[in-house]
Every structure is written in structure tokens, then in C-alpha cells.
Amino acid sequence: MNSSEESVPEILTRLPEQLTDLMRSEFKLARAEMTENAKQSGQAAGFMGAGGFLAAFGFAGLLTTLILLLALVVPAWAAAGIVTLALFAAAGIAVVVGRSRIKHVSPTPETTVSNVKQDVEQIKEGAHHDNP
């Protein structure tokens, strides 16, 4: 036997330590992946919040203009009612669309899950080759 080759008992002795190291590495990767996802989501939410805040003021001006235009044709109270009903309808549509989209967001760290599955398969294959 060549001195660079290890015996089966030596390999089996190191196996638990190597598996532990592998699992620690995978958990570390999962933590890093989830931290990065959370950071990106937080930044995106901040920009969306700022955009929504500014758009609310612009939208209020637009609604006022719309109500004043409608008040030229119908009484002011009717113009305000029409615009209010249209807003509630748009809000309902937005909620339905948002709800359907959130169902497609995955809460699991996909890369880590894939890596762990590959690791398990490689361990199984290695076990089959060692035990003829």
C-alpha cells in the first residue's frame, strides 16, 4: 500500500469529523445566503416605501384634479363619491394581485438545499463503492 493512500479504518475514523465539518459549512452557507436575501429585501422595501410615500402626495393632487373636473359635470359630492368608489375598486385589485404574487416567494435557501442534497447523494455513492 502506498503511504499516500489511507486505509479504510483511517478513512472511517475521520468520516464523522468530515461530516460535521461539511454540515457546519452548509449551515454557514445557509446563514450567509439568508442574510444576503434579507439585506436585499430590506433595501428593496426601503426604496419601495420611499417611492410609495412620494407617490401618495402626487396621487392626492391627481385625485383632487379629477374630482374638480368631474364637478364640472356632476355635483361635487357625486364627483367625490365616484372617485372614492374607483379608489376602493383599485385597492381591491391591488390586494388580490399582491396576495397571488407573495405565494411564489420561496422562504427556503434554495442553493443550500441543493448542495445538501448533492452531498447526501455523494455520501451514498461513496458508501456503495466502499462496500461491494
C-alpha positions as CSV (number, residue, x, y, z in Angstrom):
1,M,0.0,0.0,0.0
2,N,1.3,3.4,-0.9
3,S,2.0,5.8,2.0
4,S,-0.2,8.4,0.4
5,E,-3.2,6.1,0.4
6,E,-5.3,5.8,3.5
7,S,-6.7,2.6,4.9
8,V,-10.4,2.1,5.2
9,P,-10.3,2.3,9.1
10,E,-8.4,5.6,8.8
11,I,-11.0,6.9,6.4
12,L,-13.9,5.7,8.6
13,T,-12.2,7.3,11.7
14,R,-12.2,10.7,10.0
15,L,-15.6,10.4,8.5
16,P,-17.7,11.8,11.5
17,E,-15.4,14.8,11.7
18,Q,-15.6,15.4,8.0
19,L,-19.4,15.1,8.0
20,T,-19.6,17.5,10.9
21,D,-17.4,20.0,9.1
22,L,-19.5,19.6,6.0
23,M,-22.7,20.2,7.8
24,R,-21.2,23.3,9.6
25,S,-20.1,24.6,6.2
26,E,-23.6,24.1,4.7
27,F,-25.3,25.8,7.7
28,K,-22.8,28.7,7.4
29,L,-23.7,29.0,3.7
30,A,-27.4,28.9,4.5
31,R,-27.0,31.6,7.1
32,A,-24.9,33.8,4.7
33,E,-27.4,33.2,1.9
34,M,-30.4,34.1,4.1
35,T,-28.6,37.2,5.4
36,E,-27.9,38.4,1.9
37,N,-31.5,37.8,0.9
38,A,-32.8,39.7,3.9
39,K,-30.4,42.6,3.2
40,Q,-31.5,42.8,-0.4
41,S,-35.2,42.6,0.5
42,G,-34.8,45.3,3.2
43,Q,-33.1,47.6,0.7
44,A,-35.8,47.0,-1.9
45,A,-38.6,47.5,0.7
46,G,-37.0,50.8,1.7
47,F,-36.9,52.2,-1.8
48,M,-40.4,50.9,-2.4
49,G,-41.6,52.6,0.8
50,A,-40.0,55.9,-0.2
51,G,-41.5,55.7,-3.7
52,G,-44.9,54.9,-2.3
53,F,-44.7,57.8,0.2
54,L,-43.9,60.3,-2.6
55,A,-46.4,58.9,-5.0
56,A,-49.1,59.3,-2.4
57,F,-48.7,63.1,-2.5
58,G,-48.7,63.1,-6.3
59,F,-51.8,60.8,-6.3
60,A,-53.6,63.1,-3.9
61,G,-53.1,66.0,-6.3
62,L,-54.2,63.9,-9.2
63,L,-57.4,62.9,-7.3
64,T,-58.2,66.4,-6.4
65,T,-57.8,67.4,-10.1
66,L,-60.1,64.5,-11.1
67,I,-62.8,65.4,-8.5
68,L,-62.7,69.1,-9.7
69,L,-63.0,68.0,-13.3
70,L,-66.0,65.7,-12.5
71,A,-67.6,68.5,-10.5
72,L,-67.9,70.5,-13.7
73,V,-70.4,67.8,-15.0
74,V,-72.0,66.4,-11.8
75,P,-72.5,67.8,-8.3
76,A,-69.3,67.9,-6.2
77,W,-70.5,65.3,-3.7
78,A,-71.2,62.9,-6.6
79,A,-67.7,63.6,-8.1
80,A,-66.1,62.8,-4.8
81,G,-68.2,59.6,-4.4
82,I,-67.3,58.4,-7.9
83,V,-63.6,58.9,-7.3
84,T,-63.8,57.2,-3.9
85,L,-65.5,54.1,-5.3
86,A,-62.9,53.9,-8.1
87,L,-60.2,54.0,-5.5
88,F,-61.7,51.2,-3.4
89,A,-62.0,49.1,-6.5
90,A,-58.4,49.7,-7.4
91,A,-57.3,48.9,-3.9
92,G,-59.2,45.6,-4.0
93,I,-57.5,44.6,-7.3
94,A,-54.0,45.5,-5.8
95,V,-54.6,43.3,-2.8
96,V,-55.6,40.4,-4.9
97,V,-52.6,40.8,-7.2
98,G,-50.2,41.2,-4.2
99,R,-51.6,38.1,-2.5
100,S,-51.2,35.9,-5.6
101,R,-47.6,37.1,-6.1
102,I,-46.5,36.5,-2.5
103,K,-47.4,32.8,-2.9
104,H,-44.5,32.5,-5.3
105,V,-41.8,33.7,-2.9
106,S,-39.6,30.8,-1.5
107,P,-38.7,31.1,2.2
108,T,-36.0,28.4,1.9
109,P,-32.4,28.9,0.9
110,E,-32.5,27.1,-2.4
111,T,-28.7,26.9,-3.1
112,T,-28.1,25.3,0.3
113,V,-30.8,22.8,0.0
114,S,-29.5,21.8,-3.4
115,N,-25.9,21.5,-2.0
116,V,-27.1,19.3,0.9
117,K,-29.0,17.0,-1.5
118,Q,-25.8,16.7,-3.6
119,D,-23.7,16.0,-0.6
120,V,-26.1,13.3,0.6
121,E,-26.0,11.6,-2.9
122,Q,-22.2,11.7,-3.0
123,I,-22.0,10.2,0.5
124,K,-24.5,7.4,-0.6
125,E,-22.5,6.8,-3.7
126,G,-19.2,6.6,-1.7
127,A,-20.7,4.2,0.7
128,H,-21.9,1.9,-2.1
129,H,-18.4,1.9,-3.7
130,D,-16.7,1.2,-0.4
131,N,-19.0,-1.8,0.3
132,P,-19.1,-4.1,-2.7
